[in-house]
Amino acid sequence: MGDSQQAVCYTFPIMDTVSTKTRSNIMRAVRSRDNKSTERKLRASMVGAGTKGWVMHEKSLPGKPDFVFMDRQVAVFVDGCFWHGCPSCYRRPSSSQEYWDNKVAKNSSRDKRNTASLEEMGWSVLRIWEHELHDLHDVRSRIDSALTGGSN
């Protein structure tokens, strides 16, 4: 994002308004793939823009990137701000803080490992935060730049 743009982030309430069991059921239902607010939003945008040559969740690559352009060796991950600890958006839950601190730290560590592994294999890696999807034109421009050999 440019210097003049601000991240649009969603915050989570400080106090939970549902029971522990209900919250557990809600969190259990969150998908790791094909999430509406991340992958499906970018996929629809790329299809609408005519971007071609990608597959989703290539199992042969570290981290199973959300979008893979095999012929250009470009891997795109769309990271949820809450689950991956976005520095602009992440709000630490007020309950079970040790659990969430460990969960987000492990996710972040895994993200770094997967990115490093892909880069060692010669791949360009784009990591896109969920809040960046509010400017799909900018995100597609970043992807197009990576596909043409520009900077990420």
C-alpha positions as CSV (number, residue, x, y, z in Angstrom):
1,M,0.0,0.0,0.0
2,G,1.1,3.5,-0.7
3,D,2.1,5.9,2.0
4,S,-1.1,7.9,1.6
5,Q,-3.4,4.8,2.1
6,Q,-4.4,3.5,5.4
7,A,-5.1,-0.1,6.2
8,V,-8.8,-0.9,6.7
9,C,-8.9,-3.4,9.5
10,Y,-11.6,-5.1,11.3
11,T,-11.4,-5.3,15.1
12,F,-12.8,-7.9,17.3
13,P,-14.8,-7.0,20.4
14,I,-12.9,-6.9,23.7
15,M,-15.6,-8.8,25.6
16,D,-17.1,-11.9,24.0
17,T,-20.9,-11.8,23.8
18,V,-21.4,-15.5,23.4
19,S,-20.8,-18.6,25.5
20,T,-17.5,-20.5,25.4
21,K,-19.3,-23.4,23.7
22,T,-20.8,-21.2,21.1
23,R,-17.5,-19.4,20.5
24,S,-15.8,-22.8,20.1
25,N,-18.4,-23.9,17.5
26,I,-18.0,-20.6,15.6
27,M,-14.2,-20.9,15.5
28,R,-14.4,-24.6,14.5
29,A,-16.5,-23.6,11.5
30,V,-13.8,-21.2,10.2
31,R,-12.4,-22.7,7.0
32,S,-8.7,-23.0,6.3
33,R,-9.5,-23.1,2.6
34,D,-12.0,-21.4,0.4
35,N,-12.8,-18.7,2.9
36,K,-15.3,-16.1,1.7
37,S,-13.4,-13.1,3.0
38,T,-10.1,-14.0,1.5
39,E,-9.6,-16.7,-1.1
40,R,-13.0,-16.6,-2.7
41,K,-12.9,-12.8,-2.9
42,L,-9.5,-12.8,-4.7
43,R,-10.4,-15.7,-6.9
44,A,-13.6,-13.9,-8.1
45,S,-11.6,-10.8,-8.8
46,M,-8.9,-12.6,-10.8
47,V,-11.6,-14.5,-12.8
48,G,-13.4,-11.2,-13.5
49,A,-10.1,-9.5,-14.6
50,G,-9.3,-12.4,-16.9
51,T,-6.2,-13.5,-14.9
52,K,-5.3,-17.0,-16.1
53,G,-2.7,-19.7,-15.5
54,W,-3.3,-20.3,-11.8
55,V,-4.3,-23.3,-9.7
56,M,-5.3,-23.3,-6.0
57,H,-3.7,-25.2,-3.1
58,E,-0.9,-26.9,-5.0
59,K,0.0,-29.8,-2.6
60,S,3.5,-30.3,-4.0
61,L,4.6,-26.9,-2.7
62,P,5.5,-25.9,0.9
63,G,2.5,-24.4,2.6
64,K,0.1,-25.3,-0.2
65,P,-0.2,-21.7,-1.5
66,D,-3.7,-20.3,-2.0
67,F,-2.9,-19.4,-5.7
68,V,-0.1,-20.9,-7.7
69,F,1.2,-19.7,-11.1
70,M,3.3,-22.8,-12.0
71,D,4.7,-21.6,-15.3
72,R,5.9,-18.3,-13.7
73,Q,6.8,-19.8,-10.3
74,V,4.7,-17.3,-8.4
75,A,3.0,-18.4,-5.2
76,V,0.3,-16.2,-3.5
77,F,-0.9,-16.6,0.1
78,V,-3.9,-14.7,1.4
79,D,-3.4,-14.5,5.1
80,G,-6.3,-13.8,7.5
81,C,-5.5,-10.8,9.7
82,F,-6.6,-12.6,12.9
83,W,-5.2,-16.0,12.3
84,H,-1.8,-14.8,11.0
85,G,-1.2,-11.9,13.4
86,C,-1.4,-8.9,11.0
87,P,0.7,-6.1,12.5
88,S,-2.0,-3.6,11.5
89,C,-5.2,-5.5,12.5
90,Y,-4.5,-8.2,15.0
91,R,-6.3,-7.7,18.3
92,R,-5.3,-10.2,21.0
93,P,-8.4,-11.9,22.5
94,S,-9.0,-11.2,26.1
95,S,-9.5,-14.8,27.0
96,S,-7.1,-17.8,26.6
97,Q,-4.4,-15.3,25.8
98,E,-1.6,-17.9,26.1
99,Y,-3.3,-20.2,23.7
100,W,-3.9,-17.5,21.1
101,D,-0.3,-16.1,21.5
102,N,1.1,-19.6,20.8
103,K,-1.4,-20.2,18.0
104,V,-0.6,-17.0,16.1
105,A,3.2,-17.4,16.8
106,K,3.1,-20.9,15.3
107,N,1.2,-19.7,12.3
108,S,3.6,-16.8,11.7
109,S,6.6,-19.1,12.1
110,R,5.2,-21.6,9.7
111,D,4.4,-18.8,7.2
112,K,8.1,-17.6,7.3
113,R,9.4,-21.2,6.9
114,N,7.1,-21.9,3.9
115,T,8.1,-18.5,2.3
116,A,11.8,-19.2,2.8
117,S,11.4,-22.8,1.4
118,L,9.6,-21.5,-1.7
119,E,12.2,-18.7,-2.3
120,E,15.0,-21.3,-1.9
121,M,13.3,-23.3,-4.7
122,G,13.4,-20.2,-6.9
123,W,9.7,-19.1,-6.4
124,S,8.5,-15.5,-6.0
125,V,6.1,-15.4,-3.0
126,L,3.4,-12.8,-2.4
127,R,1.8,-12.7,1.0
128,I,-1.4,-10.6,1.0
129,W,-3.2,-9.6,4.2
130,E,-7.0,-10.0,4.3
131,H,-7.4,-6.2,4.8
132,E,-5.5,-5.5,1.6
133,L,-8.4,-7.2,-0.3
134,H,-10.4,-4.0,0.2
135,D,-8.3,-2.7,-2.8
136,L,-8.5,-5.6,-5.2
137,H,-7.1,-3.4,-8.0
138,D,-3.9,-2.9,-6.0
139,V,-3.7,-6.6,-5.1
140,R,-4.1,-7.7,-8.8
141,S,-1.4,-5.1,-9.8
142,R,1.0,-6.7,-7.3
143,I,0.2,-10.1,-8.7
144,D,0.6,-8.9,-12.3
145,S,3.9,-7.3,-11.4
146,A,5.2,-10.6,-9.8
147,L,4.1,-12.5,-13.0
148,T,6.0,-10.1,-15.2
149,G,9.1,-10.3,-13.1
150,G,8.6,-7.0,-11.3
151,S,9.1,-6.5,-7.5
152,N,6.6,-7.9,-5.0
